[in-house]
Amino acid sequence: MSKIEFRALSKRYAPDAPLTIKQANLTIEHGEFCVFVGPSGCGKSTLLRMVAGLEEISGGDLLIDGERVNDLPPARRGVAMVFQSYALYPHMTVRENMAFGLKVFGANSAEIDRKVREAAEVLQLTHLLDRLPKALSGGQRQRVAIGRAIVKEPRVFLFDEPLSNLDAALRVQTRLEIARLHKRIGSASMIYVTHDQVEAMTLADKIVLLHTGDRIQSHGSVAQVGTPMELYHRPASLFVAEFIGSPKMNVLPGQLLASTSQSAQVQVGGVPLAATVDAHRIEKGASVSLGCRPEDMRLVAAGEDNCLAGEISHVEKLGEASLLYIDLGRGLPVITVRVDGTTREQVGDAVNVKLPADLIHLFDAGGDACERTLELPR
């Protein structure tokens, strides 16, 4: 079993320094693929290194399979870590790099050979076993680093931004290989750190989104925990809503006109808009933030309800889609609308943008989200 529990886990680098990690409470179930994601400086890698035993724990408890491991050295925790830099020995072959950790722990040669061959087969490295790292591509070197972790048969795999040194094509390829690896060795839990939300959304069973800066002082380090679809469709806060999704969610300032447990009326730039959310806890007249994702908005003819009028200020053509940047005037931020790549809209065109009531998000003055009634996709 490889269940991991964080109980009020905290990290402070000096007695008078601010907390880097504050009151992190989290459970990662046996065999689960958990991704830590968040902006730079939020403590993703620090939290991972605390699990590995490479950083001391300032407060709280870390449990692996029910055992408190705060004071256990890395070698006794049953974890294996894959770093951002491949950290391969340049004078050793692929075979020797993968076998090195087992030799250090005194495994016999027959066992080492079997485990290396099995890992090489899983990672498609068999034909490369006698090469030196300098003769490998970046993707192959990263697979060797992963293979070195596999042969140790750990309870927990730790990945610290393993794809950040690869080019775009190799990132996609290696991401798929890591996903396949998780399915093949589902008995071990995996914790994966990235700043790339695409990696987080495509790989994770569970995403842990971390706060940064002043937010952790009042809210704790963990902004939200959930499946990728939960964070995308039901962000718990404005911070989560703006972080998850690319292009990021459009957010407009508004004032609450009326609310029930089923719907709300919000005035944005003098225009009333309906939202299918439970906003009954917010007082009438209060300032709110209304959010709608670029892919949820659409261009419609004038006269439809729940619309904002504006003018296209810029167009980005991506091939399969185009991004329209629309100036709404009235002191409102420019919004982004994702449309089909065949669109004929041009800069300067006047457009009418519909915000579907059931796809609108609403946040109170403190940034906390109102509950949506939309059913989550599976």
N, C-alpha and C positions, 0 to 999 in steps of 0.2 A: 504493500500500500504506500501511497505517496501524497497523502493529504497534508496541505500546508496551511497553517493558521497564523495570522498576525493579530496580536492582541494588544491594542493601544501602543503600537510600535512607534518609537520616536528616535530621531537622530539629531544631535547637536555636536558641532565640531570643536567647540570651545565653551567653557562654562558661561561666558558672557555673550556668546554668539546666538543669533536667532536660530530657531529650529529649522532644519532642512526638511525633516520628516516629522509630522505631528499627528499623533493619535491615529495611526493607520490601523483600521480594523478590517480584516478580510479573511475569507476562507477560499482556498483553491482546492477543489475536490480531486480525488484520485483520478489520474489520467486526463485531467483537464488541460486545455491549451489556453493559458491566460496571458493577455498582452497588456503591458504597462505602456500607456501613451500619454503625451502631454507636451506642453511647450518647453523650450530649453530652460534648464534651471529648476524644473519642478521636482527633481529628486528621483527620477525613474531609475537611473543607473545606481544611485546610492542605495535605493531600496533593494535592487537586485544583488548588489555586493554585500548587503547585510544578510541576505539569504545564503549567499556563498560563504560567508564567514570572513570576507575581506574587509569589512567595516564593522567596528564595534557598535553594539546596540546601546543607545543612551537611556532608553526607557521602554517598558513593555516587554512582551514575551514573543518569541518565535518558536512555533512548534512544527515538527515534521513527524507525521505518523503518531501524534500525541506526545512525542518526546520534546521537552524543552531543550533547544540547541543553542541558546544564547552564548554559552561559554565553550561550546565544542569547537575544536579546530576544523578548518575546511575539509581535511582529509577524512574526518569521521562523520560528516553530515550526509554522505551519500548523494552528493550533487556533482554535476559536471558542467563546466562553463565554456561557452563559445564566445570569444571576444570580437570586437569590431575589427581590430587588426588580427590577422590570421595567427600570429605568434607561432609560426612553424620554425623548426630548427633548419637553417639553410643547408647545413652539411649532411643532413639525414635524408634518406629517401622517404617517399610517401609511406611505405611499409614501416620504416623505422620510426617516423613521426607518430604514426597511429599506435605503435606498440610501446612507445617510451613509457607512458604512465603505468602500464601493466608491469613492465620490467621493474620499475621503481618499487612497486608493491610486491614484487617477488613471485609473480605468477610464473608457472612453468611454460616452457617454450611451446609445447603442443597446444596448450590452452590459448596462448597468445596468438599463435598462427591461426587457430580456428576462428577466434573472435575478429581478427583483422580481416580474414577472408570474407567472413559473413558481413561485416560492416562495409567492406569495399564493394561487395555485390549489391547491397542495398543502395549505395550511393553512386554506383556505376563508375567505380574507380579501379576495378580489377586490372585493367590494361595499363594503369599508371603507377602501379605499386613500386616499380623500380626506378621511377624518375625522381629527380631532385625538385624542390619547390620552384626554383628559377625556371624550370621547363614547363610550368603549369600556368594556365590562365587564372585570372582573379577568381572566377567562379569555381574552378577546380581546387584552388587553394582553400577556399572557404569550405568546400565539401570535405577536404582532408581534415580541417579543424573540427568539423562536425563529426567525422568518423572517429577522431581521437576521443571525443566525448562518448560516442556510442559504445566503444569497446569496453568502457569502464562499467557499463550496465548500471547507471545511477538510478536512484529513486526519482531525482528531479534534474531536468535539463534547464540550463539557464543560458539565454541568448541575449547578448548585449549589442544591439544594433548591428547584427551580422551582415547586413546587406548594404550598409551605407557607403562602402568603398567600391561597390560594383556599378557598372553603367546600367542604363535603364533596362536594356534587353536582358542582361544577366540577372538583374534584380527580380524580374518576373520569373525567369527560369528557376532560379534558386528558391524563390518563394514557393513555387509549386513543389519543388523537391522537399522542402521542409514540411509542407502540408502532407505530402505522401508519407514522409518519415513518421509523422505523428500518428497517422492511421496504422502504420505497420507495427509500431511499438507503443501501442496505446496504454501499456501498463505504467508508464512513467508520466508524471506531470511535467508540463513545460511552462516556463515563464519567459516571455519574450519582450524585450524593451525596444521601442522604436519611437521616432518622432513623426513617422510617416503613417497617416491615418488610413491610407489604402492598405498597407500591410496589416494594420490592426483590424480593419473591417473584413479582410479576406481570410485571415488566418485564425482569428480568435474564436474560441467557445465563449470566452468571457473577456470583456475589456474593462480595465481599471484606468479611468481618466484622472490624472492628478492635477491639483491646483499648483499655482506658482506664486511667488512673491507674497504680498500682504494677505492674500486670500487664505493661506494656510493658518495664519495667526487666529482668524476668527472662525474658519469653517473646517479646519483640519486638512490633511494632505489629499484625501480622496474626494474628488468632486462627484463621481458617480461610478457605480459598478453595474454591469449588465451585459446582455448579449449585444452584438453589433446593431441589430435592428431596434433594440430597446433604446440605445443611446441616440440612434438616428431619428426615430419616430417619436420618442418620449423623453427628450432631454430634461433633466431635472432642474436645470438653471440656464440662464442666458449664456454663461461661460461655456457650458457643454454644447449648447445649440450652435454657438458660433465656431467652436473648435471642430466639431464633427460635420463633415460635408464639404465638398469642393465642387464649384465655388461655395464659399461660406453662405450661411443663411442671411437673407436681407432682414435688417432690423430697423423699424421705424418708430419714432416717439409718438405716443398718443395719449388720449385721455379717456377714461372709462365713462361711458354715458349711462349704461344700464347693464345689469347682470343677473343671471339665475344660475342654478346648478347645471344647466344644460347649454347656455349660450351667453354671449356678451356682445354689446354694442360699443365699438371703440371709434373715437373721432381721430382721424389722422390727416393733418393738413386741411382741416375744415370739412373732410369727407367722412361720413359715417360708414363703418365697415362692420359686418357681422362675423363672429368667430364661434365655432362650435366647441366651446370649452366651459369648464366649471370655474367661473370667476366670482362666485357669490361671496367669497371671503374678502374681496377687495372693495373698498368703499367707492361709492359713486363720486365721480369727479377726480379720482386719484390718477396720478401719472402712471402710465404703463408702457411697456415696449411690445410692439407687435412684430412677430417674425413670420417669414414665409420663405421657403427654399426656392432658389432660382428655377429648379426643375418642376416645381409645383405651380408656378405662375404661368399664365398664357395670355397671348394677345387676342383680343376680341373686338367686335364692332362697338362703336359708341352706343350708349344707351343701356347696356347690361348693368346689373347691380354688382356691388362689391368690387368696384373697379377704381383705379387711379389713372389719371391721364398724365402723359409726359411726352418728352421728346428724346429720340435716340441721340446720344452724344458720342458713342463709339460702338464699333462692331468687331468682335473677334471671331474669325471663322476657323473652326477646329476640324473641319471635314465632315464628320458624322453629325456634328451639332455646331451651333453658333451661339455666342454669348452677346446679348444686347445690353449695353449700359444705358440706362434711361434716367434722364434728369426730370424729376417730378416737380421741381420748383418749390415754392412756398417754404423754403428753408429746410426741406427734407433731404436726407442723404440720397445720392445716386444709387439706384437698385440695379441688380443683375438679373436678367431673365434668360434662361436656357431654352432655345428653340431648335427646330430641325435645321440641319446643315444646308438645306436647299432654300432657306428663307431669302426673300428678296428685299427685306427691310434695309434701309440705308440710314446713314447719319443725317440727322435733320428731320426725319419722318416723325410726324405726330402719331402716337400710339395710345391704345387703351389697354391697361393691364388688369386682368382679373385675378383676384386673390380668393380662391375657393374657401368658403367658410370652414369646411371640415379639415382643411390642410393648414390653417393658421395656428401659430403658437402664440401664447400670451404670457407675459412675464410681469410680475409686480415691480414696484420701485426698487426692491432689494435684489431683483434678478431671479427670484424663485418662479418656477413655471406653474401655470394653471394646468389642471388635469384635462387631457383631451379625451374625447369619446371615440376617436378613431380606433378601429381594431387593427392590431399589429399584423403585418404580413408574416407568413411562416418562412 
